[in-house]
Amino acid sequence: MPAAGGSGAIIQSIVQEPETPRPAASKDESEPMLYCPRCSTRLTELKCKLVCRKCGYYLSCADYY
């Protein structure tokens, strides 16, 4: 039964913490897709992308397949 004067709806708040880039995790460190094809630097995971901090190359999640 809703409280008097209320609609009975539950209000939910979502707090998002800032995304911090982190090296892509992998069981096999020799996996070629984790390294930049331009400069051979290890790519950094950022949301749905793998990004090279050295030269700016990126691989989006749509490019994985």
PDB file of N, CA, C and O in Angstrom:
ATOM      1  N   MET A   1       0.852  -1.178   0.000  1.00  0.00           N
ATOM      2  CA  MET A   1       0.000   0.000   0.000  1.00  0.00           C
ATOM      3  C   MET A   1       0.896   1.239   0.000  1.00  0.00           C
ATOM      4  O   MET A   1       1.744   1.371   0.883  1.00  0.00           O
ATOM      5  N   PRO A   2       0.734   2.157  -0.969  1.00  0.00           N
ATOM      6  CA  PRO A   2       1.563   3.361  -1.043  1.00  0.00           C
ATOM      7  C   PRO A   2       1.298   4.292   0.135  1.00  0.00           C
ATOM      8  O   PRO A   2       0.205   4.322   0.699  1.00  0.00           O
ATOM      9  N   ALA A   3       2.325   5.043   0.482  1.00  0.00           N
ATOM     10  CA  ALA A   3       2.196   6.038   1.545  1.00  0.00           C
ATOM     11  C   ALA A   3       1.248   7.135   1.099  1.00  0.00           C
ATOM     12  O   ALA A   3       1.098   7.380  -0.098  1.00  0.00           O
ATOM     13  N   ALA A   4       0.619   7.785   2.036  1.00  0.00           N
ATOM     14  CA  ALA A   4      -0.327   8.850   1.721  1.00  0.00           C
ATOM     15  C   ALA A   4       0.338   9.944   0.902  1.00  0.00           C
ATOM     16  O   ALA A   4       1.378  10.478   1.288  1.00  0.00           O
ATOM     17  N   GLY A   5      -0.263  10.270  -0.219  1.00  0.00           N
ATOM     18  CA  GLY A   5       0.260  11.337  -1.059  1.00  0.00           C
ATOM     19  C   GLY A   5       1.407  10.893  -1.961  1.00  0.00           C
ATOM     20  O   GLY A   5       1.915  11.700  -2.739  1.00  0.00           O
ATOM     21  N   GLY A   6       1.828   9.633  -1.880  1.00  0.00           N
ATOM     22  CA  GLY A   6       2.936   9.147  -2.700  1.00  0.00           C
ATOM     23  C   GLY A   6       2.441   8.229  -3.799  1.00  0.00           C
ATOM     24  O   GLY A   6       1.318   7.726  -3.746  1.00  0.00           O
ATOM     25  N   SER A   7       3.260   8.021  -4.763  1.00  0.00           N
ATOM     26  CA  SER A   7       2.871   7.160  -5.881  1.00  0.00           C
ATOM     27  C   SER A   7       3.305   5.724  -5.669  1.00  0.00           C
ATOM     28  O   SER A   7       2.921   4.840  -6.436  1.00  0.00           O
ATOM     29  N   GLY A   8       4.102   5.479  -4.638  1.00  0.00           N
ATOM     30  CA  GLY A   8       4.571   4.130  -4.371  1.00  0.00           C
ATOM     31  C   GLY A   8       5.759   3.734  -5.232  1.00  0.00           C
ATOM     32  O   GLY A   8       6.197   2.585  -5.183  1.00  0.00           O
ATOM     33  N   ALA A   9       6.286   4.660  -6.018  1.00  0.00           N
ATOM     34  CA  ALA A   9       7.428   4.375  -6.889  1.00  0.00           C
ATOM     35  C   ALA A   9       8.723   4.399  -6.082  1.00  0.00           C
ATOM     36  O   ALA A   9       8.869   5.151  -5.119  1.00  0.00           O
ATOM     37  N   ILE A  10       9.629   3.572  -6.497  1.00  0.00           N
ATOM     38  CA  ILE A  10      10.945   3.532  -5.865  1.00  0.00           C
ATOM     39  C   ILE A  10      11.896   4.365  -6.719  1.00  0.00           C
ATOM     40  O   ILE A  10      11.990   4.174  -7.932  1.00  0.00           O
ATOM     41  N   ILE A  11      12.592   5.279  -6.076  1.00  0.00           N
ATOM     42  CA  ILE A  11      13.550   6.127  -6.782  1.00  0.00           C
ATOM     43  C   ILE A  11      14.929   5.531  -6.584  1.00  0.00           C
ATOM     44  O   ILE A  11      15.361   5.276  -5.460  1.00  0.00           O
ATOM     45  N   GLN A  12      15.612   5.313  -7.699  1.00  0.00           N
ATOM     46  CA  GLN A  12      16.936   4.703  -7.635  1.00  0.00           C
ATOM     47  C   GLN A  12      17.957   5.671  -8.219  1.00  0.00           C
ATOM     48  O   GLN A  12      17.750   6.239  -9.291  1.00  0.00           O
ATOM     49  N   SER A  13      19.039   5.847  -7.513  1.00  0.00           N
ATOM     50  CA  SER A  13      20.100   6.739  -7.962  1.00  0.00           C
ATOM     51  C   SER A  13      21.298   5.912  -8.399  1.00  0.00           C
ATOM     52  O   SER A  13      21.710   4.985  -7.702  1.00  0.00           O
ATOM     53  N   ILE A  14      21.851   6.247  -9.546  1.00  0.00           N
ATOM     54  CA  ILE A  14      23.032   5.549 -10.052  1.00  0.00           C
ATOM     55  C   ILE A  14      24.212   6.495  -9.997  1.00  0.00           C
ATOM     56  O   ILE A  14      24.180   7.577 -10.583  1.00  0.00           O
ATOM     57  N   VAL A  15      25.251   6.087  -9.294  1.00  0.00           N
ATOM     58  CA  VAL A  15      26.466   6.881  -9.187  1.00  0.00           C
ATOM     59  C   VAL A  15      27.532   6.185 -10.017  1.00  0.00           C
ATOM     60  O   VAL A  15      27.842   5.016  -9.787  1.00  0.00           O
ATOM     61  N   GLN A  16      28.084   6.896 -10.972  1.00  0.00           N
ATOM     62  CA  GLN A  16      29.125   6.320 -11.804  1.00  0.00           C
ATOM     63  C   GLN A  16      30.464   6.934 -11.420  1.00  0.00           C
ATOM     64  O   GLN A  16      30.611   8.153 -11.337  1.00  0.00           O
ATOM     65  N   GLU A  17      31.430   6.063 -11.191  1.00  0.00           N
ATOM     66  CA  GLU A  17      32.764   6.536 -10.893  1.00  0.00           C
ATOM     67  C   GLU A  17      33.479   6.782 -12.207  1.00  0.00           C
ATOM     68  O   GLU A  17      33.201   6.099 -13.193  1.00  0.00           O
ATOM     69  N   PRO A  18      34.399   7.747 -12.247  1.00  0.00           N
ATOM     70  CA  PRO A  18      35.103   8.041 -13.490  1.00  0.00           C
ATOM     71  C   PRO A  18      35.891   6.822 -13.980  1.00  0.00           C
ATOM     72  O   PRO A  18      36.503   6.100 -13.192  1.00  0.00           O
ATOM     73  N   GLU A  19      35.861   6.610 -15.304  1.00  0.00           N
ATOM     74  CA  GLU A  19      36.601   5.510 -15.910  1.00  0.00           C
ATOM     75  C   GLU A  19      38.083   5.808 -15.862  1.00  0.00           C
ATOM     76  O   GLU A  19      38.522   6.862 -16.323  1.00  0.00           O
ATOM     77  N   THR A  20      38.849   4.902 -15.316  1.00  0.00           N
ATOM     78  CA  THR A  20      40.289   5.058 -15.315  1.00  0.00           C
ATOM     79  C   THR A  20      40.873   4.015 -16.251  1.00  0.00           C
ATOM     80  O   THR A  20      40.584   2.827 -16.107  1.00  0.00           O
ATOM     81  N   PRO A  21      41.689   4.437 -17.207  1.00  0.00           N
ATOM     82  CA  PRO A  21      42.275   3.476 -18.133  1.00  0.00           C
ATOM     83  C   PRO A  21      43.134   2.467 -17.381  1.00  0.00           C
ATOM     84  O   PRO A  21      43.827   2.807 -16.422  1.00  0.00           O
ATOM     85  N   ARG A  22      43.074   1.230 -17.833  1.00  0.00           N
ATOM     86  CA  ARG A  22      43.898   0.193 -17.228  1.00  0.00           C
ATOM     87  C   ARG A  22      44.390  -0.728 -18.330  1.00  0.00           C
ATOM     88  O   ARG A  22      43.714  -0.895 -19.345  1.00  0.00           O
ATOM     89  N   PRO A  23      45.546  -1.322 -18.144  1.00  0.00           N
ATOM     90  CA  PRO A  23      46.038  -2.248 -19.167  1.00  0.00           C
ATOM     91  C   PRO A  23      45.041  -3.377 -19.382  1.00  0.00           C
ATOM     92  O   PRO A  23      44.459  -3.887 -18.425  1.00  0.00           O
ATOM     93  N   ALA A  24      44.845  -3.763 -20.630  1.00  0.00           N
ATOM     94  CA  ALA A  24      43.913  -4.836 -20.952  1.00  0.00           C
ATOM     95  C   ALA A  24      44.355  -6.132 -20.282  1.00  0.00           C
ATOM     96  O   ALA A  24      45.518  -6.527 -20.371  1.00  0.00           O
ATOM     97  N   ALA A  25      43.417  -6.783 -19.614  1.00  0.00           N
ATOM     98  CA  ALA A  25      43.747  -8.021 -18.908  1.00  0.00           C
ATOM     99  C   ALA A  25      43.669  -9.202 -19.870  1.00  0.00           C
ATOM    100  O   ALA A  25      42.784  -9.269 -20.722  1.00  0.00           O
ATOM    101  N   SER A  26      44.587 -10.108 -19.722  1.00  0.00           N
ATOM    102  CA  SER A  26      44.606 -11.293 -20.569  1.00  0.00           C
ATOM    103  C   SER A  26      45.376 -12.400 -19.871  1.00  0.00           C
ATOM    104  O   SER A  26      46.340 -12.143 -19.149  1.00  0.00           O
ATOM    105  N   LYS A  27      44.944 -13.632 -20.093  1.00  0.00           N
ATOM    106  CA  LYS A  27      45.653 -14.770 -19.529  1.00  0.00           C
ATOM    107  C   LYS A  27      46.956 -14.994 -20.281  1.00  0.00           C
ATOM    108  O   LYS A  27      47.959 -15.402 -19.697  1.00  0.00           O
ATOM    109  N   ASP A  28      46.932 -14.722 -21.584  1.00  0.00           N
ATOM    110  CA  ASP A  28      48.109 -14.943 -22.417  1.00  0.00           C
ATOM    111  C   ASP A  28      48.693 -13.595 -22.823  1.00  0.00           C
ATOM    112  O   ASP A  28      48.149 -12.925 -23.701  1.00  0.00           O
ATOM    113  N   GLU A  29      49.786 -13.195 -22.200  1.00  0.00           N
ATOM    114  CA  GLU A  29      50.393 -11.887 -22.460  1.00  0.00           C
ATOM    115  C   GLU A  29      50.948 -11.762 -23.879  1.00  0.00           C
ATOM    116  O   GLU A  29      51.209 -10.649 -24.334  1.00  0.00           O
ATOM    117  N   SER A  30      51.133 -12.869 -24.581  1.00  0.00           N
ATOM    118  CA  SER A  30      51.688 -12.802 -25.931  1.00  0.00           C
ATOM    119  C   SER A  30      50.604 -12.616 -26.992  1.00  0.00           C
ATOM    120  O   SER A  30      50.891 -12.734 -28.183  1.00  0.00           O
ATOM    121  N   GLU A  31      49.379 -12.332 -26.591  1.00  0.00           N
ATOM    122  CA  GLU A  31      48.279 -12.161 -27.532  1.00  0.00           C
ATOM    123  C   GLU A  31      48.512 -10.911 -28.386  1.00  0.00           C
ATOM    124  O   GLU A  31      48.548  -9.803 -27.851  1.00  0.00           O
ATOM    125  N   PRO A  32      48.668 -11.071 -29.691  1.00  0.00           N
ATOM    126  CA  PRO A  32      49.034  -9.952 -30.571  1.00  0.00           C
ATOM    127  C   PRO A  32      48.042  -8.787 -30.582  1.00  0.00           C
ATOM    128  O   PRO A  32      48.456  -7.639 -30.748  1.00  0.00           O
ATOM    129  N   MET A  33      46.746  -9.051 -30.412  1.00  0.00           N
ATOM    130  CA  MET A  33      45.768  -7.950 -30.484  1.00  0.00           C
ATOM    131  C   MET A  33      45.887  -6.972 -29.320  1.00  0.00           C
ATOM    132  O   MET A  33      45.258  -5.914 -29.351  1.00  0.00           O
ATOM    133  N   LEU A  34      46.674  -7.292 -28.296  1.00  0.00           N
ATOM    134  CA  LEU A  34      46.852  -6.396 -27.161  1.00  0.00           C
ATOM    135  C   LEU A  34      48.001  -5.422 -27.367  1.00  0.00           C
ATOM    136  O   LEU A  34      48.316  -4.645 -26.466  1.00  0.00           O
ATOM    137  N   TYR A  35      48.630  -5.449 -28.533  1.00  0.00           N
ATOM    138  CA  TYR A  35      49.757  -4.566 -28.837  1.00  0.00           C
ATOM    139  C   TYR A  35      49.450  -3.742 -30.081  1.00  0.00           C
ATOM    140  O   TYR A  35      48.824  -4.233 -31.020  1.00  0.00           O
ATOM    141  N   CYS A  36      49.887  -2.505 -30.082  1.00  0.00           N
ATOM    142  CA  CYS A  36      49.635  -1.586 -31.180  1.00  0.00           C
ATOM    143  C   CYS A  36      50.341  -2.061 -32.454  1.00  0.00           C
ATOM    144  O   CYS A  36      51.536  -2.354 -32.423  1.00  0.00           O
ATOM    145  N   PRO A  37      49.612  -2.139 -33.577  1.00  0.00           N
ATOM    146  CA  PRO A  37      50.232  -2.551 -34.830  1.00  0.00           C
ATOM    147  C   PRO A  37      51.145  -1.473 -35.429  1.00  0.00           C
ATOM    148  O   PRO A  37      51.956  -1.766 -36.306  1.00  0.00           O
ATOM    149  N   ARG A  38      51.014  -0.234 -34.958  1.00  0.00           N
ATOM    150  CA  ARG A  38      51.861   0.853 -35.461  1.00  0.00           C
ATOM    151  C   ARG A  38      53.199   0.944 -34.743  1.00  0.00           C
ATOM    152  O   ARG A  38      54.245   1.077 -35.379  1.00  0.00           O
ATOM    153  N   CYS A  39      53.162   0.869 -33.389  1.00  0.00           N
ATOM    154  CA  CYS A  39      54.390   1.137 -32.623  1.00  0.00           C
ATOM    155  C   CYS A  39      54.740   0.045 -31.617  1.00  0.00           C
ATOM    156  O   CYS A  39      55.728   0.175 -30.894  1.00  0.00           O
ATOM    157  N   SER A  40      53.961  -1.017 -31.555  1.00  0.00           N
ATOM    158  CA  SER A  40      54.204  -2.182 -30.692  1.00  0.00           C
ATOM    159  C   SER A  40      54.076  -1.905 -29.188  1.00  0.00           C
ATOM    160  O   SER A  40      54.534  -2.708 -28.375  1.00  0.00           O
ATOM    161  N   THR A  41      53.465  -0.793 -28.815  1.00  0.00           N
ATOM    162  CA  THR A  41      53.214  -0.486 -27.410  1.00  0.00           C
ATOM    163  C   THR A  41      51.991  -1.263 -26.950  1.00  0.00           C
ATOM    164  O   THR A  41      51.058  -1.467 -27.726  1.00  0.00           O
ATOM    165  N   ARG A  42      51.985  -1.695 -25.705  1.00  0.00           N
ATOM    166  CA  ARG A  42      50.826  -2.417 -25.165  1.00  0.00           C
ATOM    167  C   ARG A  42      49.622  -1.477 -25.144  1.00  0.00           C
ATOM    168  O   ARG A  42      49.729  -0.340 -24.684  1.00  0.00           O
ATOM    169  N   LEU A  43      48.473  -1.950 -25.641  1.00  0.00           N
ATOM    170  CA  LEU A  43      47.258  -1.146 -25.684  1.00  0.00           C
ATOM    171  C   LEU A  43      46.614  -1.081 -24.308  1.00  0.00           C
ATOM    172  O   LEU A  43      46.730  -2.013 -23.512  1.00  0.00           O
ATOM    173  N   THR A  44      45.930   0.032 -24.034  1.00  0.00           N
ATOM    174  CA  THR A  44      45.251   0.267 -22.772  1.00  0.00           C
ATOM    175  C   THR A  44      43.753   0.150 -22.992  1.00  0.00           C
ATOM    176  O   THR A  44      43.233   0.683 -23.973  1.00  0.00           O
ATOM    177  N   GLU A  45      43.046  -0.539 -22.099  1.00  0.00           N
ATOM    178  CA  GLU A  45      41.605  -0.711 -22.203  1.00  0.00           C
ATOM    179  C   GLU A  45      40.899   0.525 -21.672  1.00  0.00           C
ATOM    180  O   GLU A  45      41.192   0.989 -20.570  1.00  0.00           O
ATOM    181  N   LEU A  46      39.959   1.065 -22.464  1.00  0.00           N
ATOM    182  CA  LEU A  46      39.169   2.221 -22.059  1.00  0.00           C
ATOM    183  C   LEU A  46      37.744   1.991 -22.527  1.00  0.00           C
ATOM    184  O   LEU A  46      37.434   2.158 -23.707  1.00  0.00           O
ATOM    185  N   LYS A  47      36.882   1.607 -21.603  1.00  0.00           N
ATOM    186  CA  LYS A  47      35.498   1.230 -21.906  1.00  0.00           C
ATOM    187  C   LYS A  47      35.496   0.127 -22.956  1.00  0.00           C
ATOM    188  O   LYS A  47      35.935  -0.989 -22.678  1.00  0.00           O
ATOM    189  N   CYS A  48      35.014   0.419 -24.149  1.00  0.00           N
ATOM    190  CA  CYS A  48      34.906  -0.602 -25.197  1.00  0.00           C
ATOM    191  C   CYS A  48      36.015  -0.468 -26.237  1.00  0.00           C
ATOM    192  O   CYS A  48      35.859  -0.949 -27.359  1.00  0.00           O
ATOM    193  N   LYS A  49      37.108   0.161 -25.899  1.00  0.00           N
ATOM    194  CA  LYS A  49      38.200   0.365 -26.847  1.00  0.00           C
ATOM    195  C   LYS A  49      39.529  -0.083 -26.261  1.00  0.00           C
ATOM    196  O   LYS A  49      39.716  -0.104 -25.044  1.00  0.00           O
ATOM    197  N   LEU A  50      40.446  -0.439 -27.147  1.00  0.00           N
ATOM    198  CA  LEU A  50      41.843  -0.628 -26.786  1.00  0.00           C
ATOM    199  C   LEU A  50      42.579   0.539 -27.426  1.00  0.00           C
ATOM    200  O   LEU A  50      42.504   0.718 -28.642  1.00  0.00           O
ATOM    201  N   VAL A  51      43.287   1.334 -26.635  1.00  0.00           N
ATOM    202  CA  VAL A  51      43.897   2.579 -27.097  1.00  0.00           C
ATOM    203  C   VAL A  51      45.407   2.542 -26.871  1.00  0.00           C
ATOM    204  O   VAL A  51      45.875   2.073 -25.833  1.00  0.00           O
ATOM    205  N   CYS A  52      46.173   3.046 -27.859  1.00  0.00           N
ATOM    206  CA  CYS A  52      47.614   3.184 -27.706  1.00  0.00           C
ATOM    207  C   CYS A  52      47.892   4.587 -27.188  1.00  0.00           C
ATOM    208  O   CYS A  52      47.558   5.575 -27.843  1.00  0.00           O
ATOM    209  N   ARG A  53      48.501   4.674 -26.013  1.00  0.00           N
ATOM    210  CA  ARG A  53      48.798   5.989 -25.423  1.00  0.00           C
ATOM    211  C   ARG A  53      49.977   6.662 -26.114  1.00  0.00           C
ATOM    212  O   ARG A  53      50.157   7.873 -25.986  1.00  0.00           O
ATOM    213  N   LYS A  54      50.777   5.900 -26.841  1.00  0.00           N
ATOM    214  CA  LYS A  54      51.953   6.467 -27.480  1.00  0.00           C
ATOM    215  C   LYS A  54      51.625   7.134 -28.821  1.00  0.00           C
ATOM    216  O   LYS A  54      52.022   8.275 -29.056  1.00  0.00           O
ATOM    217  N   CYS A  55      50.897   6.423 -29.706  1.00  0.00           N
ATOM    218  CA  CYS A  55      50.657   6.975 -31.046  1.00  0.00           C
ATOM    219  C   CYS A  55      49.195   7.313 -31.337  1.00  0.00           C
ATOM    220  O   CYS A  55      48.903   7.921 -32.367  1.00  0.00           O
ATOM    221  N   GLY A  56      48.259   6.924 -30.440  1.00  0.00           N
ATOM    222  CA  GLY A  56      46.862   7.285 -30.629  1.00  0.00           C
ATOM    223  C   GLY A  56      46.019   6.268 -31.369  1.00  0.00           C
ATOM    224  O   GLY A  56      44.817   6.477 -31.529  1.00  0.00           O
ATOM    225  N   TYR A  57      46.611   5.168 -31.828  1.00  0.00           N
ATOM    226  CA  TYR A  57      45.853   4.114 -32.509  1.00  0.00           C
ATOM    227  C   TYR A  57      44.796   3.578 -31.554  1.00  0.00           C
ATOM    228  O   TYR A  57      45.038   3.496 -30.350  1.00  0.00           O
ATOM    229  N   TYR A  58      43.602   3.203 -32.085  1.00  0.00           N
ATOM    230  CA  TYR A  58      42.601   2.570 -31.234  1.00  0.00           C
ATOM    231  C   TYR A  58      41.879   1.476 -31.989  1.00  0.00           C
ATOM    232  O   TYR A  58      41.785   1.493 -33.216  1.00  0.00           O
ATOM    233  N   LEU A  59      41.373   0.525 -31.225  1.00  0.00           N
ATOM    234  CA  LEU A  59      40.620  -0.591 -31.739  1.00  0.00           C
ATOM    235  C   LEU A  59      39.314  -0.609 -30.951  1.00  0.00           C
ATOM    236  O   LEU A  59      39.331  -0.791 -29.733  1.00  0.00           O
ATOM    237  N   SER A  60      38.178  -0.421 -31.632  1.00  0.00           N
ATOM    238  CA  SER A  60      36.900  -0.396 -30.916  1.00  0.00           C
ATOM    239  C   SER A  60      36.352  -1.800 -30.761  1.00  0.00           C
ATOM    240  O   SER A  60      36.842  -2.730 -31.402  1.00  0.00           O
ATOM    241  N   CYS A  61      35.350  -1.969 -29.924  1.00  0.00           N
ATOM    242  CA  CYS A  61      34.789  -3.294 -29.677  1.00  0.00           C
ATOM    243  C   CYS A  61      34.173  -3.868 -30.950  1.00  0.00           C
ATOM    244  O   CYS A  61      34.081  -5.089 -31.079  1.00  0.00           O
ATOM    245  N   ALA A  62      33.757  -3.047 -31.873  1.00  0.00           N
ATOM    246  CA  ALA A  62      33.207  -3.535 -33.133  1.00  0.00           C
ATOM    247  C   ALA A  62      34.298  -4.139 -34.020  1.00  0.00           C
ATOM    248  O   ALA A  62      33.994  -4.928 -34.914  1.00  0.00           O
ATOM    249  N   ASP A  63      35.553  -3.783 -33.787  1.00  0.00           N
ATOM    250  CA  ASP A  63      36.665  -4.281 -34.596  1.00  0.00           C
ATOM    251  C   ASP A  63      37.192  -5.624 -34.109  1.00  0.00           C
ATOM    252  O   ASP A  63      38.001  -6.247 -34.796  1.00  0.00           O
ATOM    253  N   TYR A  64      36.752  -6.089 -32.933  1.00  0.00           N
ATOM    254  CA  TYR A  64      37.304  -7.321 -32.369  1.00  0.00           C
ATOM    255  C   TYR A  64      37.001  -8.544 -33.218  1.00  0.00           C
ATOM    256  O   TYR A  64      37.787  -9.492 -33.237  1.00  0.00           O
ATOM    257  N   TYR A  65      35.876  -8.538 -33.919  1.00  0.00           N
ATOM    258  CA  TYR A  65      35.452  -9.744 -34.643  1.00  0.00           C
ATOM    259  C   TYR A  65      35.601  -9.608 -36.122  1.00  0.00           C
ATOM    260  O   TYR A  65      35.286 -10.539 -36.863  1.00  0.00           O
TER     261      TYR A  65
END
